[in-house]
Amino acid sequence: MPKYATNVRFLVKEGELDACLDATKSLPNCGELNCYWYQTGDDTIAVNSIFESEEALMKARPGMIENLNQIRHLLKDISPELGITNPISGPIFDEK
């Protein structure tokens, strides 16, 4: 069974970047093997998480949503279609 990855992009409200970066440091692990939060632009952050399997990712989703709820007030909509997140997930087919 392959490992599974998920990546989520967020746009931070103007003037809230420092608060958002600080808040993410206290969010608990939801069962990820590895979890990386990173800044991708002036007001954009993303999180990349690696799970043992797709089942482990699905089991972790409630906790990940709870983590999102802790920073939701600091985020703005990416678009009307996406809302405040732009998630993508899939099986890992190559690991170096």
PyMOL commands that set and color helices and strands:
alter all, ss='L'
color gray80, all
select helices_A, chain A and resi 17-24+54-74
alter helices_A, ss='H'
color red, helices_A
select strands_A, chain A and resi 4-12+34-41+44-51+75-76+86-91
alter strands_A, ss='S'
color yellow, strands_A
deselect
rebuild
show_as cartoon
